């Protein structure tokens, strides 16, 4: 048997641009598709230790839906590092004020928590509306 494992090289990686429309879709489903594209898991040349992913543009984040009762129960928390520095914001307020940040956090949580995940996150662009400024890259629409 001749079992050869393929390993992608940086010079062989070809990146595409994809658009995901989040209108009337669950935020988690959109985030998983975006994370899959950012990692490059949809490609036959996927290599776990190399960033083989593509660029992703998510539009219409303000129209993404949270299933169940998450809109009322989910709370985003972060800490300033100082005593009593816990900040909390509900999902309802986050979706009204900054839906882009909510989507970005959802995708960030589905990527690896290491330097490879941080590098993958730089290829993500998130927009609240349907307009984006990346027409020059000729992005393809990703349907799921």
Backbone torsions as a table, in degrees:
resi	resn	phi	psi	omega
1	UNK	NA	145.8	-178.5
2	UNK	-120.6	78.4	-179.4
3	UNK	-89.5	110.8	178.6
4	UNK	-118.2	125.5	177.9
5	UNK	-89.0	128.4	-179.7
6	UNK	-80.5	136.8	175.5
7	UNK	-131.1	120.5	-177.3
8	UNK	-71.2	146.2	174.9
9	UNK	-108.3	154.2	-177.5
10	UNK	-58.3	-34.9	-178.0
11	UNK	-72.6	-19.0	-177.7
12	UNK	-92.5	-9.3	-174.2
13	UNK	-74.8	129.4	175.3
14	UNK	-117.2	123.6	-176.4
15	UNK	-103.6	137.9	175.4
16	UNK	-112.5	172.0	176.0
17	UNK	-117.0	133.8	179.7
18	UNK	-126.8	147.7	174.5
19	UNK	-111.5	131.9	173.0
20	UNK	-116.5	125.6	177.8
21	UNK	-94.2	116.8	-175.5
22	UNK	-91.2	3.8	-176.4
23	UNK	-63.0	125.5	177.3
24	UNK	58.4	30.5	175.5
25	UNK	-121.8	147.9	177.5
26	UNK	-62.2	137.9	-176.8
27	UNK	-58.8	-39.5	-179.2
28	UNK	-65.9	-37.7	179.0
29	UNK	-66.4	-41.2	178.1
30	UNK	-64.9	-41.9	-178.3
31	UNK	-65.2	-37.9	179.7
32	UNK	-67.9	-39.9	177.5
33	UNK	-64.9	-41.7	178.9
34	UNK	-63.9	-42.9	179.8
35	UNK	-63.8	-38.7	178.4
36	UNK	-62.8	-43.0	179.1
37	UNK	-68.9	-40.5	-179.5
38	UNK	-64.5	-36.5	178.5
39	UNK	-77.1	-28.3	-177.8
40	UNK	92.2	19.0	-177.2
41	UNK	-72.0	-12.4	178.2
42	UNK	-84.3	-5.1	-177.6
43	UNK	-98.0	146.4	175.0
44	UNK	-70.7	-15.3	180.0
45	UNK	-93.7	17.5	-178.1
46	UNK	-58.6	130.2	175.4
47	UNK	-128.7	123.6	-172.5
48	UNK	-61.2	-31.5	-174.1
49	UNK	-97.5	6.0	179.5
50	UNK	-128.1	142.6	179.8
51	UNK	-78.1	97.6	-179.5
52	UNK	-104.5	9.9	-172.6
53	UNK	-77.1	171.6	-179.1
54	UNK	-106.8	170.8	175.8
55	UNK	-82.9	141.9	-177.4
56	UNK	-129.2	134.1	174.3
57	UNK	-115.9	122.7	176.7
58	UNK	-107.9	122.9	180.0
59	UNK	-113.9	163.1	178.4
60	UNK	60.5	42.6	178.9
61	UNK	-65.1	-29.7	-179.2
62	UNK	-66.5	-19.6	-179.6
63	UNK	-98.6	2.8	176.5
64	UNK	-70.0	150.0	-177.2
65	UNK	-112.9	151.0	172.7
66	UNK	-106.3	123.5	-175.8
67	UNK	-79.1	165.4	179.1
68	UNK	64.7	-140.0	-179.7
69	UNK	-109.0	24.1	-177.0
70	UNK	-62.3	-32.5	-178.1
71	UNK	-59.0	-29.8	-179.9
72	UNK	-98.9	-28.3	-172.6
73	UNK	-99.1	-30.3	-175.1
74	UNK	-69.9	138.0	180.0
75	UNK	-131.4	129.3	174.5
76	UNK	-92.9	129.5	-178.0
77	UNK	-124.8	144.3	168.7
78	UNK	-149.4	159.9	-174.9
79	UNK	-123.1	137.1	-178.7
80	UNK	-76.7	-19.2	-177.3
81	UNK	102.3	-12.6	178.1
82	UNK	-96.6	163.1	179.0
83	UNK	-62.3	130.2	-178.8
84	UNK	71.8	21.4	-174.4
85	UNK	-93.5	20.5	179.1
86	UNK	-74.9	124.5	177.7
87	UNK	-111.1	136.4	179.0
88	UNK	-128.5	141.8	175.0
89	UNK	-142.5	133.4	-177.8
90	UNK	-75.7	159.7	-179.2
91	UNK	-65.4	-33.1	180.0
92	UNK	-63.5	-45.7	179.8
93	UNK	-68.5	-41.0	-179.7
94	UNK	-62.6	-40.6	-179.7
95	UNK	-71.4	-27.7	177.6
96	UNK	-77.7	-43.7	-174.6
97	UNK	-85.4	-55.0	-175.5
98	UNK	-135.0	77.5	179.1
99	UNK	-65.8	-24.0	178.2
100	UNK	-64.1	-41.0	-178.9
101	UNK	-67.2	-38.5	178.5
102	UNK	-62.6	-42.8	178.8
103	UNK	-67.9	-40.0	179.1
104	UNK	-61.4	-42.3	179.2
105	UNK	-67.1	-35.3	178.5
106	UNK	-65.1	-42.8	179.0
107	UNK	-69.8	-41.3	-179.5
108	UNK	-59.0	-38.0	180.0
109	UNK	-68.9	-19.0	-178.2
110	UNK	-98.5	-1.9	176.1
111	UNK	-96.3	161.5	178.1
112	UNK	-61.6	143.7	-178.6
113	UNK	-92.0	65.2	178.2
114	UNK	-152.9	-170.3	-176.1
115	UNK	-65.1	-30.6	178.1
116	UNK	-67.0	-39.6	177.4
117	UNK	-67.4	-38.9	178.5
118	UNK	-66.0	-38.1	178.0
119	UNK	-68.1	-38.2	178.9
120	UNK	-64.7	-35.6	-177.2
121	UNK	-67.5	-22.6	178.8
122	UNK	-70.5	-14.6	179.5
123	UNK	-92.5	9.6	-179.0
124	UNK	-103.6	131.4	173.5
125	UNK	-121.7	131.2	-175.8
126	UNK	-125.0	132.6	-179.9
127	UNK	-130.2	140.0	-179.7
128	UNK	-72.2	-37.3	-177.9
129	UNK	-100.8	-166.3	-177.2
130	UNK	-90.6	-7.3	180.0
131	UNK	-90.7	138.2	174.3
132	UNK	-139.8	163.2	-173.4
133	UNK	-108.9	29.6	-177.8
134	UNK	-119.5	34.5	179.0
135	UNK	-66.2	-29.4	-177.5
136	UNK	-63.5	-24.4	-179.4
137	UNK	-83.2	-3.7	179.9
138	UNK	51.3	62.3	-178.1
139	UNK	-71.5	149.3	175.8
140	UNK	-96.6	151.0	177.6
141	UNK	-83.3	130.4	179.3
142	UNK	-102.9	115.0	177.6
143	UNK	-101.6	138.3	176.6
144	UNK	-139.3	NA	NA
